[in-house]
Amino acid sequence: MEELHGYYLEDLEVGMSASYAKTISESDVYLFAGISGDNNPVHINEEYAKTTFFKKRIVHGMFSAALISTVAGTRLPGPGAIYVDQQIKFRAPVYIGDTAKATLTITEIDERRKRVKMNCEVSVGETLVATGEATFMVDKRPA
């Protein structure tokens, strides 16, 4: 099972970083709406979205947060890490067809509590669309 595990606490250093990028399709938005139950028409109804500030449909903000979860669960800290908390601020919209890139960077390691704090950024091109901080519980290497 060790081959399924990501980084152990002892392998991590402040400054380590990892990213994941995804081009978000219309079907991604519909699937996310179905899974989450968030059927806000600003996401799924083009005619309604035209009447909003954004003038077209926007991707769910929590889709950006899901990309953060992808990095944490698959890259850094990786498989085995447990999400403890997340603070996030949505700064700009993401539109269908955009490529959103989530990047996590380790800012603090608490070896006693087995916690890792990470800076979280999601960008579309040069535009930061979401920023925040997350904490993860990370196992120590088995003895």
HELIX and SHEET records of a PDB file:
HELIX    1   1 GLU A    2  LEU A    4  5                                   3    
HELIX    2   2 LEU A    9  ASP A   11  5                                   3    
HELIX    3   3 GLU A   26  SER A   36  1                                  11    
HELIX    4   4 PRO A   41  ILE A   44  1                                   4    
HELIX    5   5 GLU A   46  LYS A   50  1                                   5    
HELIX    6   6 GLY A   61  THR A   74  1                                  14    
SHEET    1   A 5 SER A  17  THR A  23  0                                        
SHEET    2   A 5 THR A  99  ASP A 110 -1                                        
SHEET    3   A 5 ARG A 115  VAL A 124 -1                                        
SHEET    4   A 5 THR A 127  MET A 137 -1                                        
SHEET    5   A 5 ILE A  82  PHE A  90 -1                                        
END                                                                             
